[in-house]
Amino acid sequence: MTQQPAKGRTPAPTRRRTGGQAGNRPVQSGAVTTRLADIAAQAGVSEATVSRVLNGKPGVAATTRQSVLAALDVLGYERPVRLRQRSEGLVGLITPELENPIFPALAQVIGQALTRQGYTPVLATQTPGGSTEDELTEMLVDRGVAGIIYVSGLHADTTADMQRYEQLRAQGVPFVLVDGFSPKVQAPFISPDDRAAMNLAVTHLVSLGHTRIGLALGPKRFVPVQRKIEGFVHALREQLGLPADTVESELVQHSLYTLEGGQAAAVALMDKDCTAVVCASDMMALGAIRAARQRGLDVPRDVSVVGFDDSPLIAFTDPPLTTVRKPVPAMGQAAVRTLLEEIGGTPAPHSEFVFMPELVVRGSTASAPGDRNRP
């Protein structure tokens, strides 16, 4: 039987379980004051305010109460049972396979944002040979989700039937679409600016003296791919005066969004004397680096490589990857905020919200091989 705290006393916070026998062990009563001081310092409030929040007393502003609860979470204490949020309902999140680390990163941002708003995220992942997007949608609807967020789904495929989303809307299920756009679907879209991303990458490489720059990316039927090509072609035309036809026929290579796909695309581009390769994902960029090394080339001395996403841990590759950072936190939070507005009956405009990427220069890009002696 759990011992109840004496009336009028602040219950001692307990540490969350972290493994081993020490996890979840109650803090001794003599240390309660110290724990309250820690929480108060983290939240920027007085110990008396912390005590009132932990005891469920009135007279504390909602924002202050939330600060104290956040401090409990940050310091690793469990919230008292009466202060734990009740779920407002389930929200489905459908993503592609999780092998590409950018998808777990986005899922984490979305999941945390939903949890803060009292919703329980339900992650449904597509895998080769597994459930399709339509099957996952049906499963989530059958479980009564309040809404669904789609990441890089069929809405990004120009050959897919968009009627599936209109049917979902007819069922009264709110949804938001991330990474991709279709004018045939009346819904909010959340996207990075793929054209601007290519301009950032090309501008950086041209400033280093590169004039043979290749682009490795996925199948052309996907909207983000088409936009990256548009941005790439425009940047090379503006900065190097290259005709659009020449760029598309010689400097653009389609492949798969995998390490092996990037490797194959990079081989083809290096066969065309490219000294720099821009990749549509960090995974493809790692494949491009492998391709260069298998030819006895050094990255970045002989070939420069630029990725896209800035996936977790990509800064620790060898060499650290120069990449265009997708604004994952802003996109994930916007997706949740937009969906909750839909759920709440005050829908956002059914249009596209576009977020600017950022160039992150690291160690995989350098001056063009023939351009090192310029003043």
N, C-alpha and C positions, 0 to 999 in steps of 0.2 A: 504493500500500500504506500502511495506517495504521501509524504508528510507535508501538510499544508503550512505555509508561513503563518506566524502569529499575526493576529489582526493588527493593522497599522504599521507592520514592518514591510520594508521593500523586499520582494523576493530576490534571492541571489541569482544573477544570470548564470547560465551554464554554457560551457563551451560546446560547439557542435562536435559530433563524432568525426575524427580524422583518421581513425584506424588505431589498432592496439587497444590495451585495456584502459588507457587513460582517457579515451574519448568519452564525451558526455558526462564527465565526472562533475558533481556539483562543486561550486566554489564555496570554501568554508566561510562561515558567517563573519569571522574576523577580517576577511578580505573584501567584504561587500563594499565598504566605503571606497577602497582602492578601485574596485571595478566601476563603481558609479562615477568616480573621478575620471577614469579612462573614457567612459562613454560620454560624459559631459564635455570633456576636452575635444573629443572627436566631433561631437555635434555642435559645439560652440554655444552651449547653454549651461545653466547652473545644475548642480547635483540635485537640488530640490525639484527642478523641472524634470530631470530624468526619473526621479522617484515618482512624480505624479503620473508620468506616462506609463511606467511599468505597473503602477497600481490601478491604471484605468481611471484616474481622477479627472474631473472636468476642469475647465479653466486654462487649457493649453491650446494655442492656435494650431490649426491643422498642419500648417507648414512646419511648425516647430516639432509637432508630434512625429511627422514624417522624417525629419532630420534625426531625431533620436532613434527611430526604428532603423533608418539607414546606417547609423553608427553601430547599432547592434550587429547588423549584417556584416559591415566592413571588419569589425573586430572579431567576428567569428562566434558571437553568442547566439543562442537560440532565442527566438521571440517567445514571450509568454503565450500560452495557448490562446488566451482570450484576445491577443493582439494580432494573431495570424489572420491574413486576409482570406475571406471566402471567395471561391472562384465565381466570377461573373458568367462563366461559361467556357466552352472550348472554342479555340480558333485553329483551323487547319493551316499547315504550312507545307506546301508541296515543292520539293526541290529535285534537281537532277541528282545523279550519283554523287556521293560525298568524297570521292577520291581527289577531286580538285579542292584544295583547302579553302578556296574563296567561298564555297557554298556552306561549309560548317561555320565559317566566320560570320557570314550574313545570317545564318540560322540562329546563331548565338545572340546577335544584336536584336533580332526580331523577337526571339523567345524572352529575353530579358525585358524588353520594352512591354511585351504583353503581360508578363508576370507583374510588373510594377503597376499595371492598370487593373490587376485583379483577374486576368484571364489565364486560362491554362492552354499553353501551346501544344499542338499535336503534330509532330513531325512525320511526314509521309515522304519516303524517298523512292524515286524511280531507279531501277537497276536493269541492266541488260537481261532480257529474258524474264523479268519480274512483272510487277503490276504496272499497267499503263496509267497515264495521267487521268483518263476517264474513269478507270477502275478505282483509283485512289480518291477521286472526287466523289464518286458514288458512295464509297465507304465512309467518308467524312460526313457527307450529307445525311446518311443513315444514322450516324451517331449524334446528329443534332447540333453540329457546330454553328456558332454564331456568325462565322464568316471564314473566308479562305484567302490566303496570300499565295500566289503562284510566283515562283522564281525560275526564270529562263525556261518557261513552259512552251506549249504549242502556240501560244500567242506570239512567240518570236519567229515562228516558222511560216513563211509566206505561202507555203503550199498546203498548210493545214486548214481544215474547215473551222471557221470561227463561230459557226452556229452553236457549237457546244457551250460557249460562254453566254449566249443569249438565252439558251435553255436553262442555264443555271440561274440567270437573273429572273427568269419567269417563275422559278421555284421560290423566289424571295430570299436567295442566299447572297449577301453582299460579298464582293471580292475585289482584290487589288492585284495588278499585274506588274511584276518587276522584271526589268531587262527584256525589252522587246516592245513593239508597238504595232497596232493594227487599227486603221480608221474604221474598220467594220465592227469593232467592239465598243460599246458604250460603257466605259469603265475608267477609273483612274489608273494611270501608268506611271511607274517610277523608273527612271533610266539615267545612266551616266551619259555625258556628252561624248559619244564615241568619235565624232568628227574632230572635236577639240583635242581629244587624246592623241590622235594621230598627228595633229599639227604640233603638239608639244614634243612628241618623239622625233619627228622629222626636223624641226627647228634645232633641237639639241644636236642631232647628228650632223646636220649641215654646218653648224657652228664649229664642229670638230674637223671639217674638211671632207666629209664623205659626200660623194656624188653618185655612187651606185648603192642605193639603199633598197632592200627588199622587204616585202611584207608577207609574213606567214600567218595564216588564219584559217578558220573553219569553213564548212560548206557555205556556198553563196546564198542559199535559200533563207538564211537567217538574217533578220533585220539588223542586229548589231554588226554582223559581218559586212553587210551592204553599206552601212554608215561609216564603218572604219575605212572601207575602200574609197568612199567619196572623200573623206577627210585626207587620206593618204595621197590620192591623186591631186586634189586641190593644193595640198602643201608642196608637192614636188613641182607642180606647174608654176606656182607662185614664186618658189624659192630657187628652183634650178631651171625653170623654163622647159620642162619635159612635157611632151604631148600626152594627153590622157590615154590615147590608144597604146602608146609605147609603154606607159607605166603598167596598164592592166595586163598587157600581153607578155611583158618581160619581167616585171618586178613584183607581181602578185602571185602567190602560190597558195592554193587551197589544200587543206589536209584535215586531220582530226585534232580536237582539242585535248591532246595527250602529249606526254613526253615523246613518245615514238612519232606522233604526228608532226611535232615541231622539228624533230630530227630529220624526218624525210623532207619536209618543206625547206629546211635550211640547206640540205645537200643540193637540192634543185637550184636554190638561189645562189649558192656559192659557185655552182657550175656556170652561172651567168655572171661571174666576176663581181658579185656583191661584196662590199667590204663591211657592210652593216646590215643587220636583220632586225626588224621590228616584229614582235610576236603578239598575237591577240590574247595570250594568257601567259602567266609565269611558268606554267607547266611546259608549254611549248618552247618557251625561252630556254629552259633547262635542257630540252632536247636539242635546241640549236647549239648550245655550248658543247654538248656531247659530240655533235656532228663535226664541229670545228676541231675538237681535240682528236677525233679519230683520223682527221686529215693531217695531224701534226701541227695544227695551227694554234696559236695562243689567243685567248680572249682576255683582255681586249687589244693586245698589241697588233694582231693580224686581222681580227674580226671583232666588231662591236655588236653587242646584243642588248636589245631593250625588251622588257616584258610588259605585261599589263595585268593589273589587279593589286599588286603589292600584298600578296598572300602572307599569312603568318609564317615566320621563320625564313622568308625569302631573303632577308637582309644578311643571313648567316651562311649563304651558299658560297661556293668558291668558283669565281670571285663573287662578292656581294652584288646582287643583280640591280642594275639600273632599270627602273620600271615606271609605269604610269599608274599612280595609285587611284583605284576606284574608291569613291567616297562611301564606303560600306556603312559606317555608323549613321551618317546623314540619310542615306537611302533606306536603311532598315527602320530607323525611327519614323521617317516620313511615311513608309508603307503602313506601319502600325497606326499612326495618327490618322491617316486617311481612311483606313478600314474602320476604325472606331467611330469616325464621323459617319460613315455609311451605316454602321450598326445602330448608331444613335438617332438616325433619321434626319441628319443634317449633312447630306452627302457633299463631298468636295466636287469641283467641276470635273466632268468626265473628259479629261484631257491629259496631257503628258507633263509630268514634273521632271525637269532635266537638271542633273547635278554635275558641277564642274569637277573634272579629275585634276590630279596634281603630279607633276614630274618629280621623281625622287632619283637623284643622280648618285650612283654608287660606283662600284669598281668594274662593271662589265662593258663600259664604253670609254674610248680614248680617241686620240687624233687618228685620222685615216693613215694607212701605211705609207702612202707617198706624200704625205702632207706634214711630216714631222719636223722638217727642217725649215719650215717657213718662219719668218720673224714673228 
